[in-house]
Amino acid sequence: MNKQELIQAVAEKSNLTKADAKTAVDTILTVISDTLADGGEINLIGFGSFSVKTQKQRTGRNPKTGEKLTIPAKKVPSFKAGKGLKDAVN
């Protein structure tokens, strides 16, 4: 499912117009992104939690030349599914 299909599904399930559903989806995605960018965490009981994890600096290798290089530490978004979501999928 892509973003447009998600907007369509939200519009149908909630009896919203497509424009209102688009606004709702865009707002939710913006709030999640902004919260994670600020180092926050979002916990949705029964669905899952969004957080930011830090990957440590590590040594890698250039596959073309074989030269060793250092891959810097970075922050990555993470999602852990909750029990309700896991049960729904299984």
N, C-alpha and C positions, 0 to 999 in steps of 0.2 A: 504494500500500500504506500503510495506516495502522498505528498502533502495535499494535493488537490483532492485525492480520494478520501483522505482523512477529513477535510473540510466538508465534503459532500456527506460523509457518514454522520458527522456531528450535526449538520443541518437537518438531516432526516430524523435522527434519533431524538433531537431536542426541539423539533418544530420551530427552528430558527430559520431566518433567511440565510442564503448562502453568504451574503455580505457580513451578517452578524456572526455566523459561524467562523468565517475567516478572521474576523477581528478577535474572537475568543481564542482560537488556536494560536494566532500570532502573539497575542498577549501572554498566553501560558508559556510559549516557547521563549519569549523575551524575558519573562520573570525567572524562569529556570536558568537561562544563560547568565543573566545579571547576577543572580544569587551565587552561582558557582564561580563567576569571575571575581566576586568579592570575597571568595573563600568560604562561603556559607554551604549549608547542606539542606536538602529538602527530603523530608520523610513523609511518605504517603502510606499510612497504615493499610496493610492488605495488598498494596500494589508494589511498592518498592521504595528505594531511597537513592537519591542522586548525591554524589559527593565529588570532591577533588582529591586525587591521590598524586603523590610525587614519585616520579621515577628517578632513581639515583643515576649519577653520572656513570658511564660504563665505557669500556674499550670495544671498539668495533674494527672492521676491516673493509677497506675499499675493494669491492669484488673485481674491479677492473685491473687495479695495479697491485693488490695484495698489501698495500701500505696500511699500517695500523693508524687509527685515528681515535680521538676521544669524542664520544657522543655526550653532549652536555645534559645535565639534569633538567627535567621539565615537569610541568604539571599536566595531568590528563584527567578528563572527566570520567566518572565511573558510575555505573548503575548496578544495584544489587536488587534482584527481584524479591518481592515479599511472598509470604506463604499463599495469600489469595491468588496472586498471579501464577505462581508455580502450580497450584492446584487446578486452576482454570486451563492451563496448557496441557497438563497430564490427564 
